[in-house]
């Protein structure tokens, strides 16, 4: 197993143990009232929301290349050399 898989298993086990140790009901203040809710539910929902927000903020951004397919850096180097000025050709040579 890779280190990433082992770390995910360990973190998941720690979270599950923590949730199972906190099952008693506590008074939770909502915006419009109060309710007795299990700590298990509160911590579980907050952990889930944290994972979702972390994934959303860490996912790779898609980028749009500004290069045209025909005129980009992948084009033929001989074509780009023809576009140089005489001064640039003298400098390179």
C-alpha positions as CSV (number, residue, x, y, z in Angstrom):
1,X,0.0,0.0,0.0
2,X,1.1,3.5,-0.7
3,X,1.7,6.1,2.0
4,X,-1.3,8.1,0.9
5,X,-3.6,5.0,1.3
6,X,-2.2,4.3,4.8
7,X,-2.6,7.9,5.9
8,X,-6.2,8.0,4.7
9,X,-7.0,4.8,6.6
10,X,-5.4,6.1,9.8
11,X,-7.2,9.5,9.6
12,X,-10.5,7.8,8.9
13,X,-10.0,5.4,11.9
14,X,-9.2,8.4,14.1
15,X,-12.3,10.3,13.0
16,X,-14.5,7.2,13.6
17,X,-13.1,6.6,17.0
18,X,-13.6,10.3,17.9
19,X,-17.2,10.2,16.7
20,X,-18.0,7.1,18.7
21,X,-16.6,8.6,21.9
22,X,-18.9,11.6,21.5
23,X,-22.4,10.2,21.3
24,X,-24.2,12.0,24.2
25,X,-26.8,14.7,23.4
26,X,-26.1,18.4,23.8
27,X,-28.2,21.4,23.5
28,X,-27.5,23.0,20.1
29,X,-28.6,26.6,19.3
30,X,-30.0,27.0,15.9
31,X,-30.9,30.4,14.4
32,X,-34.6,29.9,15.2
33,X,-34.5,27.8,18.3
34,X,-32.7,25.2,20.4
35,X,-32.6,21.4,20.1
36,X,-30.9,18.5,21.8
37,X,-28.6,16.9,19.2
38,X,-26.0,14.2,19.5
39,X,-22.4,15.4,19.3
40,X,-21.9,12.5,16.8
41,X,-24.2,14.3,14.3
42,X,-22.7,17.7,14.8
43,X,-19.1,16.6,14.6
44,X,-19.9,14.3,11.7
45,X,-21.7,17.0,9.6
46,X,-18.9,19.5,10.3
47,X,-16.2,17.0,9.3
48,X,-18.1,16.2,6.1
49,X,-18.5,19.9,5.3
50,X,-14.8,20.4,6.0
51,X,-13.8,17.6,3.5
52,X,-16.1,19.0,0.8
53,X,-14.8,22.6,1.3
54,X,-11.2,21.3,1.3
55,X,-11.7,19.3,-1.9
56,X,-13.5,22.2,-3.6
57,X,-10.7,24.6,-2.7
58,X,-7.8,22.3,-3.6
59,X,-9.1,20.9,-6.9
60,X,-7.0,21.9,-9.9
61,X,-8.2,24.9,-11.8
62,X,-8.8,24.5,-15.6
63,X,-6.7,26.9,-17.6
64,X,-7.3,28.1,-21.2
65,X,-4.2,28.3,-23.3
66,X,-3.7,31.6,-25.0
67,X,-1.6,30.1,-27.8
68,X,-3.2,29.4,-31.2
69,X,-2.6,25.9,-32.4
70,X,-0.9,27.1,-35.6
71,X,1.2,30.0,-34.2
72,X,2.0,28.7,-30.7
73,X,5.4,27.6,-29.3
74,X,4.8,24.1,-30.8
75,X,5.0,25.4,-34.3
76,X,7.9,24.9,-36.7
77,X,11.0,26.7,-35.5
78,X,12.0,27.6,-39.1
79,X,8.7,29.6,-39.5
80,X,9.5,31.6,-36.4
81,X,13.0,32.3,-37.5
82,X,11.6,33.9,-40.7
83,X,9.6,36.3,-38.5
84,X,12.8,37.8,-36.9
85,X,14.1,41.2,-37.8
86,X,17.6,41.5,-39.3
87,X,18.9,42.9,-36.0
88,X,17.6,39.8,-34.1
89,X,19.1,37.5,-36.6
90,X,22.5,39.2,-36.2
91,X,22.3,38.9,-32.5
92,X,21.5,35.2,-32.6
93,X,24.2,34.4,-35.1
